[in-house]
């Protein structure tokens, strides 16, 4: 089943043009054939009438007072032939027939365009027009068959001479009609292309709806989409309100639990506080997942957002003399919600800031159909066998580094989930700096997908 409107219209136009031109071909060919055949029949009838007018009856025998004046009758195989065949007696015929006689009793079935077919003096078919006449008004009146003929190839050549330019004309007409059909197709579908661009603008957050743009035929569809967008916006607001209520509802109980945990014995206090923090982190992740499921897209500058994140982290690493290098084109942007991209890059940059010894490199580039973001450090890195497990929630690696950071191990997992929600991929590699390289690859045209269940 064809799902493309353009293809459907093109196929319909080709079929319609083909049918019309086929009918035109058959009709014009038939009309011209009838016209040429009628001209030849008229010529043959004139010859027969001329023969009949010149015939005389003497002693019961037919004789021709004067032969037709056309010189082709006097040349052997001259191209025009006549014959007078009485029912009894010898026949009279033109010299052009040479030693061939026209059979006046040829079977009716052997006919071509209304003419009888007979062998000519050259052995090729000739077309014969015959009439049965009588001469004399008294009882001894003589009946005879008067025939006139011409070569069949003359009729065939006349038809071919007509059909050759007709084919060229119809092919040229087909080309013009096809071009007109495809032009009409392009013009007719142009509003749909502009509607698609408007949809991309709505999706990117630059417009709230389609407005009243579009031809009258698609206005009902545009109106329904606008209503759907309005209902979606209301659902977003309700979801935000519920998320805010949930955040506030969890904040107070978690604070109370943390205060109660401070009163526990020392051997239990740390475990209880870590569990409270784990609940807070997972609640925050659930709220993030709910927000990502309903927020609209927006175009975000990678350099603009990345520069802000680095400016926040740079003072944290300054006391360890960690240098930063940023190599990002100012024109590079992604159709990603700024808050989502900030959380994703923030976790990755924060991880690099915690583990880097002296240098962090933050770069981004466009590679054909993708935008690649690289965050590299010269820290201890992650062993290849540990790179998969570390992307799971709560996973932390045993390390002998005396700067082991606090946290629950959710940072890399959250970044991986956000990347997956936008159709991007997050991979961990070894950097040429000696530490970890995080490669984040976004498609140029981002299609948001449902976020994985964070439970």
PLY file of the C-alpha trace (Angstrom):
ply
format ascii 1.0
element vertex 455
property float x
property float y
property float z
element edge 454
property int vertex1
property int vertex2
end_header
0.00 0.00 0.00
1.40 3.38 -1.03
1.69 5.73 1.94
3.14 8.68 0.03
0.66 11.27 -1.27
3.25 12.43 -3.78
3.66 8.89 -5.10
-0.09 8.33 -5.23
-0.65 11.53 -7.19
2.25 10.73 -9.52
0.98 7.20 -10.20
-2.56 8.50 -10.73
-1.30 11.15 -13.15
0.79 8.63 -15.10
-2.15 6.23 -15.38
-4.55 9.00 -16.43
-2.10 10.41 -18.99
-1.41 6.93 -20.34
-5.10 6.13 -20.75
-5.90 9.47 -22.40
-3.01 9.19 -24.84
-3.86 5.57 -25.62
-7.43 6.58 -26.46
-6.09 9.50 -28.51
-3.71 7.17 -30.36
-6.43 4.66 -31.20
-8.96 7.34 -32.14
-6.65 9.38 -34.35
-5.26 6.25 -36.01
-8.78 5.01 -36.74
-9.92 8.38 -38.07
-6.91 8.74 -40.35
-7.20 5.14 -41.54
-10.86 5.66 -42.40
-9.99 8.88 -44.21
-7.21 7.30 -46.32
-9.27 4.19 -47.06
-12.17 6.35 -48.19
-9.87 8.31 -50.50
-8.61 5.10 -52.11
-12.14 3.71 -52.36
-13.29 6.92 -54.02
-10.41 6.67 -56.50
-11.19 3.02 -57.30
-14.91 3.80 -57.68
-14.06 6.55 -60.16
-11.96 4.09 -62.18
-14.81 1.56 -62.21
-17.30 4.24 -63.29
-14.94 5.36 -66.06
-14.62 1.77 -67.28
-18.38 1.29 -67.24
-18.90 4.48 -69.24
-16.43 3.42 -71.95
-17.74 -0.13 -72.36
-19.72 -1.05 -75.47
-21.57 -4.20 -76.43
-21.00 -5.63 -79.94
-22.20 -9.03 -81.03
-22.77 -9.91 -77.39
-19.18 -9.17 -76.48
-17.80 -6.36 -74.33
-15.28 -3.96 -75.76
-13.67 -0.82 -74.40
-13.98 2.25 -76.57
-11.24 4.09 -74.72
-9.02 3.02 -71.83
-8.61 5.25 -68.74
-6.02 7.96 -69.30
-3.85 7.26 -66.25
-0.40 6.24 -67.66
0.13 3.84 -64.74
-2.35 1.48 -66.43
0.02 1.11 -69.41
3.14 0.20 -67.39
3.68 -3.37 -66.21
3.20 -3.36 -62.46
2.47 0.35 -62.76
0.61 0.66 -59.47
-2.93 1.03 -60.80
-4.90 -1.86 -62.26
-8.32 -2.51 -63.81
-10.17 -5.51 -65.12
-13.60 -6.16 -66.67
-14.77 -9.76 -66.18
-18.02 -10.81 -67.97
-19.82 -13.79 -66.55
-19.03 -15.60 -69.80
-16.24 -14.89 -72.20
-12.78 -13.37 -71.97
-11.86 -10.61 -69.54
-10.51 -7.19 -70.41
-7.66 -5.90 -68.23
-5.01 -3.22 -68.05
-1.46 -3.78 -69.29
-0.22 -3.03 -65.80
-1.61 -6.40 -64.63
0.79 -8.09 -67.08
-0.06 -11.79 -66.94
-2.01 -11.69 -63.66
-5.79 -11.77 -63.52
-7.96 -10.46 -60.72
-10.21 -13.17 -59.34
-13.71 -11.68 -59.33
-14.91 -14.54 -57.15
-12.32 -14.02 -54.36
-13.68 -15.20 -50.96
-15.28 -12.49 -48.86
-13.19 -13.47 -45.83
-9.91 -12.33 -47.42
-10.49 -8.58 -47.05
-8.36 -5.72 -45.83
-9.97 -2.44 -44.71
-13.04 -3.27 -46.87
-11.06 -4.23 -49.99
-10.61 -7.71 -51.44
-7.04 -8.96 -51.36
-5.44 -10.45 -54.48
-1.90 -11.17 -55.64
-0.41 -8.43 -57.83
1.93 -8.77 -60.80
4.94 -8.55 -58.47
3.55 -11.22 -56.16
2.71 -8.72 -53.42
-0.86 -8.17 -52.21
-3.05 -5.64 -53.95
-6.39 -4.31 -52.77
-9.34 -4.68 -55.14
-12.60 -2.76 -55.34
-15.23 -4.55 -57.51
-18.75 -3.79 -58.71
-21.17 -6.08 -60.54
-22.80 -4.21 -63.44
-24.78 -4.99 -66.60
-24.73 -3.46 -70.08
-27.78 -3.40 -72.33
-31.49 -3.04 -71.59
-32.94 -5.91 -73.61
-32.88 -9.60 -72.94
-29.33 -10.08 -74.21
-27.98 -7.67 -71.54
-24.50 -8.71 -70.39
-23.53 -8.81 -66.69
-19.92 -8.25 -65.76
-17.67 -7.43 -62.81
-15.58 -4.25 -63.09
-12.57 -4.15 -60.75
-9.96 -1.54 -59.91
-6.92 -2.25 -57.73
-3.84 -0.69 -56.15
-0.87 -2.09 -54.17
-1.58 -2.73 -50.45
1.84 -1.31 -49.55
0.65 2.17 -50.60
-2.04 2.11 -47.92
0.36 0.64 -45.35
3.03 3.24 -46.09
0.49 6.06 -45.88
-0.58 4.82 -42.44
3.03 4.40 -41.28
3.91 7.89 -42.50
1.07 9.19 -40.36
1.75 7.04 -37.29
5.46 7.90 -36.99
4.94 11.66 -36.37
1.81 10.84 -34.37
3.90 8.75 -31.98
6.41 11.56 -31.58
3.63 14.07 -31.01
1.95 11.88 -28.39
5.26 11.20 -26.65
5.96 14.94 -26.54
2.44 15.51 -25.25
3.00 12.82 -22.59
6.19 14.57 -21.50
4.48 17.96 -21.26
1.50 16.51 -19.38
3.77 14.56 -17.01
5.81 17.70 -16.29
2.59 19.63 -15.70
1.30 16.87 -13.41
4.49 16.81 -11.35
4.50 20.62 -11.19
0.91 20.53 -10.02
1.92 17.86 -7.54
4.71 20.05 -6.16
2.54 23.16 -5.97
-0.38 21.26 -4.46
1.76 19.65 -1.74
3.74 22.80 -0.92
1.30 23.80 1.87
1.85 20.40 3.49
5.60 20.98 3.42
5.11 24.34 5.11
2.85 22.68 7.67
5.65 20.20 8.38
8.05 23.10 8.94
5.51 24.69 11.27
5.20 21.38 13.13
8.99 21.30 13.55
8.82 24.84 14.92
6.13 23.78 17.39
8.14 20.71 18.34
11.26 22.84 18.93
9.31 25.16 21.21
9.44 28.22 18.93
5.66 28.21 18.41
2.80 27.04 20.58
0.46 25.87 17.80
-0.16 25.91 14.05
-2.28 29.06 14.13
-4.68 29.38 11.22
-2.12 28.59 8.52
-2.92 26.13 5.76
-5.28 25.65 2.82
-8.99 25.33 3.51
-8.93 21.59 2.80
-6.62 20.91 5.77
-7.98 23.57 8.11
-10.17 21.03 9.99
-7.04 18.92 10.61
-5.04 21.99 11.70
-7.81 22.98 14.10
-7.88 19.50 15.63
-4.09 19.55 16.05
-4.28 22.97 17.72
-6.88 21.61 20.15
-4.66 18.61 20.82
-1.67 20.88 21.52
-3.77 22.98 23.87
-4.92 19.91 25.76
-1.32 18.70 25.94
-0.19 22.03 27.35
-2.86 21.81 30.02
-1.72 18.25 30.81
1.86 19.55 31.15
0.75 22.17 33.64
-1.18 19.59 35.65
1.82 17.23 35.61
4.12 20.01 36.80
1.74 20.85 39.58
1.54 17.22 40.70
5.33 16.88 40.53
5.75 20.01 42.62
3.24 18.76 45.16
5.05 15.42 45.35
8.41 17.14 45.84
7.09 19.26 48.67
5.27 16.29 50.16
8.46 14.22 50.33
10.76 16.99 51.47
9.45 17.35 55.01
9.26 13.59 55.87
12.76 13.03 54.54
14.10 15.97 56.59
12.46 14.56 59.72
13.89 11.10 59.03
17.36 12.62 58.58
17.07 14.43 61.92
15.93 11.25 63.64
18.81 9.35 62.08
21.25 11.79 63.74
20.08 10.45 67.10
20.93 6.86 66.26
24.08 5.16 67.55
27.19 5.86 65.49
27.27 2.37 63.94
23.70 2.83 62.55
23.72 6.57 61.85
25.74 6.39 58.62
23.62 3.59 57.16
20.36 5.39 57.97
21.57 8.70 56.49
22.71 6.95 53.31
19.29 5.30 52.96
17.51 8.64 53.43
19.76 10.20 50.80
19.09 7.26 48.47
15.33 7.80 48.84
15.77 11.51 48.10
17.88 10.77 45.03
15.41 8.25 43.67
12.46 10.56 44.34
14.27 13.30 42.44
14.88 10.85 39.59
11.20 9.92 39.48
10.26 13.59 39.30
12.82 14.11 36.54
11.36 11.20 34.59
7.85 12.62 34.92
9.01 16.05 33.78
10.88 14.66 30.77
7.77 12.79 29.69
5.70 15.96 29.29
7.96 18.95 28.62
8.18 20.38 25.14
11.33 20.49 23.08
13.51 23.55 22.71
16.67 24.45 20.81
19.66 24.63 23.18
23.10 26.05 22.42
25.74 23.50 23.43
28.39 26.17 23.98
26.02 28.48 25.86
24.89 25.81 28.29
28.26 24.05 28.54
30.04 27.32 29.23
27.71 28.04 32.16
28.27 24.58 33.63
32.05 24.91 33.35
31.95 28.35 34.97
30.23 26.78 37.97
32.67 23.87 38.26
35.88 25.76 37.50
36.17 27.31 41.03
35.70 23.83 42.54
38.72 22.48 40.63
40.83 25.64 40.92
42.26 24.66 44.32
43.67 21.47 42.69
45.07 23.46 39.73
42.91 21.57 37.23
42.98 23.21 33.78
39.97 23.27 31.46
39.96 23.32 27.68
36.71 23.99 25.81
36.46 23.43 22.02
32.84 23.93 20.95
31.46 25.84 17.98
29.18 28.67 19.11
26.68 27.79 16.34
26.27 24.18 17.53
22.80 23.54 18.98
20.51 20.62 19.86
16.72 20.24 19.91
16.87 19.19 23.56
15.19 20.68 26.58
17.78 22.92 28.35
17.05 21.43 31.79
17.53 17.88 30.49
20.78 18.74 28.69
22.02 20.65 31.74
21.44 17.66 34.02
23.01 15.24 31.55
26.16 17.33 30.92
26.29 18.53 34.52
26.58 14.99 35.87
29.30 14.13 33.34
31.30 17.33 33.94
30.92 16.95 37.71
32.27 13.41 37.47
35.27 14.64 35.45
35.86 17.46 37.96
35.92 14.99 40.85
38.40 12.58 39.27
40.66 14.78 37.09
44.21 15.23 38.33
45.22 18.30 36.28
43.31 18.60 33.00
39.75 18.35 31.59
38.88 18.65 27.91
35.30 19.49 26.88
34.60 19.44 23.10
31.74 19.01 20.62
31.54 18.65 16.86
29.09 17.81 14.08
29.77 14.58 12.18
27.38 14.22 9.22
24.09 13.11 10.79
25.16 13.37 14.44
26.52 15.79 17.05
29.21 14.29 19.27
30.07 15.72 22.71
33.29 14.54 24.38
34.23 15.03 28.06
37.74 13.78 28.92
39.95 13.88 31.99
43.39 12.67 33.07
42.13 10.84 36.15
42.37 7.13 36.93
39.70 6.24 34.37
37.47 3.16 34.45
38.55 -0.35 33.53
36.89 -1.76 30.43
35.07 -4.50 32.34
33.57 -1.91 34.70
32.23 0.54 32.07
28.94 -1.28 31.58
28.07 -1.83 35.25
28.93 1.77 36.21
26.03 3.03 34.04
23.55 1.16 36.25
21.85 3.09 39.03
23.64 3.04 42.35
26.77 1.36 40.97
30.06 2.56 42.41
33.56 1.26 41.91
35.97 0.32 44.65
38.91 2.68 44.45
42.01 3.40 46.45
41.92 7.08 45.47
41.86 9.23 48.61
39.40 11.63 46.92
36.49 9.21 46.72
33.45 11.41 46.12
30.26 11.32 48.09
27.04 10.25 46.36
24.88 7.32 45.43
26.33 6.50 42.01
23.29 7.79 40.10
25.05 10.51 38.06
26.23 8.47 35.09
23.03 6.38 35.07
20.87 9.52 35.00
22.92 10.94 32.12
22.60 7.64 30.24
18.82 7.63 30.74
18.47 11.23 29.54
20.58 10.44 26.46
18.45 7.38 25.71
15.25 9.44 26.03
16.47 11.67 23.18
17.71 8.84 20.98
21.35 9.57 21.88
24.04 7.14 22.99
26.46 7.46 25.92
29.62 5.38 25.83
32.65 5.25 28.13
36.12 4.98 26.61
39.74 5.48 27.55
41.00 8.97 26.77
44.37 9.77 25.25
44.79 11.96 28.36
45.03 8.75 30.39
41.65 8.96 32.12
38.02 8.56 31.11
36.44 9.78 27.90
32.62 10.08 27.85
31.23 10.15 24.31
27.69 11.53 24.00
26.26 11.25 20.47
22.97 12.97 19.55
21.24 12.62 16.16
20.93 15.95 14.34
17.12 15.56 14.25
16.28 14.51 17.77
13.17 12.37 18.31
12.24 12.15 21.94
11.38 8.66 23.13
9.71 7.48 26.32
12.09 7.54 29.26
13.07 4.17 30.63
11.44 3.18 33.89
13.78 4.60 36.56
12.57 2.15 39.22
0 1
1 2
2 3
3 4
4 5
5 6
6 7
7 8
8 9
9 10
10 11
11 12
12 13
13 14
14 15
15 16
16 17
17 18
18 19
19 20
20 21
21 22
22 23
23 24
24 25
25 26
26 27
27 28
28 29
29 30
30 31
31 32
32 33
33 34
34 35
35 36
36 37
37 38
38 39
39 40
40 41
41 42
42 43
43 44
44 45
45 46
46 47
47 48
48 49
49 50
50 51
51 52
52 53
53 54
54 55
55 56
56 57
57 58
58 59
59 60
60 61
61 62
62 63
63 64
64 65
65 66
66 67
67 68
68 69
69 70
70 71
71 72
72 73
73 74
74 75
75 76
76 77
77 78
78 79
79 80
80 81
81 82
82 83
83 84
84 85
85 86
86 87
87 88
88 89
89 90
90 91
91 92
92 93
93 94
94 95
95 96
96 97
97 98
98 99
99 100
100 101
101 102
102 103
103 104
104 105
105 106
106 107
107 108
108 109
109 110
110 111
111 112
112 113
113 114
114 115
115 116
116 117
117 118
118 119
119 120
120 121
121 122
122 123
123 124
124 125
125 126
126 127
127 128
128 129
129 130
130 131
131 132
132 133
133 134
134 135
135 136
136 137
137 138
138 139
139 140
140 141
141 142
142 143
143 144
144 145
145 146
146 147
147 148
148 149
149 150
150 151
151 152
152 153
153 154
154 155
155 156
156 157
157 158
158 159
159 160
160 161
161 162
162 163
163 164
164 165
165 166
166 167
167 168
168 169
169 170
170 171
171 172
172 173
173 174
174 175
175 176
176 177
177 178
178 179
179 180
180 181
181 182
182 183
183 184
184 185
185 186
186 187
187 188
188 189
189 190
190 191
191 192
192 193
193 194
194 195
195 196
196 197
197 198
198 199
199 200
200 201
201 202
202 203
203 204
204 205
205 206
206 207
207 208
208 209
209 210
210 211
211 212
212 213
213 214
214 215
215 216
216 217
217 218
218 219
219 220
220 221
221 222
222 223
223 224
224 225
225 226
226 227
227 228
228 229
229 230
230 231
231 232
232 233
233 234
234 235
235 236
236 237
237 238
238 239
239 240
240 241
241 242
242 243
243 244
244 245
245 246
246 247
247 248
248 249
249 250
250 251
251 252
252 253
253 254
254 255
255 256
256 257
257 258
258 259
259 260
260 261
261 262
262 263
263 264
264 265
265 266
266 267
267 268
268 269
269 270
270 271
271 272
272 273
273 274
274 275
275 276
276 277
277 278
278 279
279 280
280 281
281 282
282 283
283 284
284 285
285 286
286 287
287 288
288 289
289 290
290 291
291 292
292 293
293 294
294 295
295 296
296 297
297 298
298 299
299 300
300 301
301 302
302 303
303 304
304 305
305 306
306 307
307 308
308 309
309 310
310 311
311 312
312 313
313 314
314 315
315 316
316 317
317 318
318 319
319 320
320 321
321 322
322 323
323 324
324 325
325 326
326 327
327 328
328 329
329 330
330 331
331 332
332 333
333 334
334 335
335 336
336 337
337 338
338 339
339 340
340 341
341 342
342 343
343 344
344 345
345 346
346 347
347 348
348 349
349 350
350 351
351 352
352 353
353 354
354 355
355 356
356 357
357 358
358 359
359 360
360 361
361 362
362 363
363 364
364 365
365 366
366 367
367 368
368 369
369 370
370 371
371 372
372 373
373 374
374 375
375 376
376 377
377 378
378 379
379 380
380 381
381 382
382 383
383 384
384 385
385 386
386 387
387 388
388 389
389 390
390 391
391 392
392 393
393 394
394 395
395 396
396 397
397 398
398 399
399 400
400 401
401 402
402 403
403 404
404 405
405 406
406 407
407 408
408 409
409 410
410 411
411 412
412 413
413 414
414 415
415 416
416 417
417 418
418 419
419 420
420 421
421 422
422 423
423 424
424 425
425 426
426 427
427 428
428 429
429 430
430 431
431 432
432 433
433 434
434 435
435 436
436 437
437 438
438 439
439 440
440 441
441 442
442 443
443 444
444 445
445 446
446 447
447 448
448 449
449 450
450 451
451 452
452 453
453 454
